Amino acid sequence: MRFNYIQASLLALLAITFTQNVQADSLSDLQQALVKLDGSHPISGDLNVSFEESRGEGKDKKLKTGAIKSTLSESNAGLDIRYSKGVLERIAQENKLKLADENADTPALNGAEILSASSLIPILSSAQKILDAIAKGKLRGETEIEYLGQQVRVLDFELPLESFIDDKKTRGYVDKFKGSYKVLINAQGVPVETRLSYSGKGSAYIFFSMTAESEITSQFHVQGSRLVRINRSVQSSSSSTFNDRTYNGNWALTLH
């Protein structure tokens, strides 16, 4: 009986050790792949951005939409974003409309307002963004699934509140929080998709409370020595003492 117990204990220990080694190898594969894919060769593509944001309820409900197409390029000379003549004319028209009616929905103008260097660089060079995320996270485990006809490994990281909220004072208002970051990697350790989600609730003073949750899914493609984000979809919602909000958005990049 004692021999069988010792055997079972050894087998369990070996299984745990093997699992830990596999996870460590997968994490190493991911990190090494990301370092190799942080290249800087010239790249360009067409970016389509669309979103819909709803705030409030009933007669107080306000809808804001965004829809814009631009051409991105990055090289040793820097980052460039271009709009067609038609898009520029539409932005000009919507600027005039906004002056006449501050509540008017202006999709092209709204879309252009969210396109900044900080939002565009992670599209054309995604490796560092993923490295930063997993550096803050804690690896919880690994699974293997079939994804678009191929077997991939899924690394599941737990992310702290600091990964989402930079301001220390604001973090103090959060009572409960859960953050998850899943990275799907192929046999070479290259990310093919990431799945980021969080949920939380908090309160400030005695009259304000809020709950929020979000899911962000991104797909990637290797272009030369770069890891490029070719699609990003966002679904989020929040509810507070003063306002309710839902948001759905998509960023799609077609490479040249």
N, C-alpha and C positions, 0 to 999 in steps of 0.2 A: 504494500500500500504506500509506504513512504517513498519507494522508488518511483512509482507512478506519479506521485505528487511532485517529486523533484523534476521528473521528465516534463510534466505539464508546465511547471514554473519556468524551466529553461526554454521550452518552446515559446511560451508567452513572451519571455524576455527577448528572444531572438526575433520574434515577430515585431515587437516594438522597435528594436534597434534597426531592423531592416526598413521599417516604415519611415523612421527618422532619417535614415541614410538616403532613401529614395527622395524624400522631401528636400533634403539638403542638396542632393544632386540636381533636382529640378529647379530649385531656386538659383543654384550656381549657373545652370544652363541659361536661365532667363537673364540673369545679370550679365553674363558674358555676351549673350546675343545683343542686348541693349547697348552695351559699350561699343560693339562692332558696328551697330546701325545708327550711330550718332554722327553720320557723315554730313558733308557740306557741299556736295556737287550740285550744280544748277538744277532747278526743278520748277515746274509750273503746272497750273490746272485751273479749272473753272469751279468756283464755289457757289453752291445754291443754299441759301439760308431761309428758313421759314419758321414761324412760330405763332402761337395763339395764346394770349394771356387773358384770363377772366378774373375780375375782382368784384366782390360784393354779390348781392342777391336781389331778385325781384326788380323793381323799378330803379334801384340804385346800382344795378349790375353794369359794369363797364367792360367792354371788350377791346383788346388791343392786339393787332396782328402785325406781322412782319414778313416781308417777302422781297428778296433781293438777290441778284446774281452779280458776281464779280470775278475777275481773273487775277489769280495770285501767282507770283513768281519770287523765287529766292535764289541768290547766288552770292558770290564774294562781294558783290557791289551792295548787297543789302536786300531788304524785303520791299516788294512793290505790289500795290493793289490798284487795279484799274476797273473803271466802270464804262460801259458802252454809252454812246451819246444818248440813246433812248432812256437809259436808267438815270442819267444826269438830268435830263429834261423832266422826268417824272418826279425826281427829288425836288427840283425847283418848283414844280406845280404844287407839290404837297406842302412845301414851306409856305407858299402863299395861302393855301387852304387852312393851314394851322393858324396863321395870323388872323384869318377871318373867323375861325371856329376852333377854339382851343381843345374841344372834345372830339374833333374830327379824327377818324382813323387814317393813318398815313403809313401804309405798309413799307414802301421803299425807304422812307425817311427813318422809320423805326428800325428797319434792318440795317441801314448804314450806320446808325448810332452805336450798335453793339460790335461793329467790326473794328478792332483795335489791334495793335501789334501784340499785346499780351494774349489776345484770343486767337490770333492767326498763326503765330510761331509754333505752338504745340500741334497744329494741324500738319504742317510741312516737316516738322522735326519732333516726333512724338517720344523718342526714346528717353530723353531726360525727364520728361514729365512722369513717365511710368517709374523710372528709377527713384525719383523723389517720393512718389507715393508709397512704394514698397519699403523704402528706407524708414518711413514713419510707422509702418504697419507691423503687426505681429502675425507670423504665419500660423494659421490654425490647423491647416490640413491640406490634403491633396486628393483629388479623385481623377478618374479617367472617363471621358465620355466620347461619343461620336458627334462630330461637328462638321456639317457640310461634306459628308462622305469620308472624313478622315478621323483617326483617333487623336485626341488632344488631351493634354494634362491641364487640370484646373487647379491653380494655386489660390487658396482662400485666405485673405489677410483680414485681420481686424484692424480698423483704423480708429485712432483716437479723435476726440472732439477737435483737437488742435489742427487736424488735417483739413477741417472745414471752416473754422472760425479763428481768425488770427488775433482778434482783440480779446485780451484777457478779461476785461470788464464784462464784455458781452457773454463770454463763456460762463461767468459766474451766475448768470440768470438761468442756465440750463440745468434742469433737474434730472432728466433721463435722456440717454443718448445711446444709439447703436449704429455703428458704421461698418460696412463690409466692402471689400474690394477683391473681386475675382479676376484673375488673369488667365486666359486660355492660351496655352502655348503648344506649338507643333513639336515634331520630333527633334528639331534643331534648337528648341528653346525660344523661338521667335513668337511674340504675341500676335494672335490673330483676332482677339477680341478682349475687351475688358468690360466688367459689369460693376458699377459703383452704385451703392445704395446706402441710404441713411434714414433714420427716423429719430425724432426727439421731441421733447416737450419742456417747457420752461415757464417761468413767471417773473415779473418784475413788480416790486411794490405789492400792493394788495388788490389792485384793480386791473392788472394786465396779465393775460396768460396766452400761450401760443403752443400749437403743435405743428410739426412739419415733417414731411417725408419726400424722398426723391429717388428716382432710378435713372441712371445715365449709362447707356450702352454705346460702346465705340468699336468699330471694326478697323483693321489696319492692313496695309499692303507694303511690301518691300519694293522700293524704287532705288536701284543702285545701292548706295551705302546708307540710305535713309529708311527709317520706319515712318510711314505716312498714314495719318488718320483719314480714311476715305469716307467714313460715315459716323455720325454722332446723333443719337436720339435722347431726348430728355423728357421725362414725365415727373412733375412735382406738384405738390399741393400743400397748402398751409391754412390753418384756421386760428384766428386770434380774437381777442375781445372786441376789436374794432373792425376786423375785415377778414374775408375768406378769399383765397387765391388759388387758381389752378393754372398750370403752364404746361404746354406741349410744344416741343421744338425739334427741328432736324437740321443738321449741317451735313451736306453731301458734297464731296470733292471728286471731280472727274479729272484724272491726270492727262496731260498732253503727251 
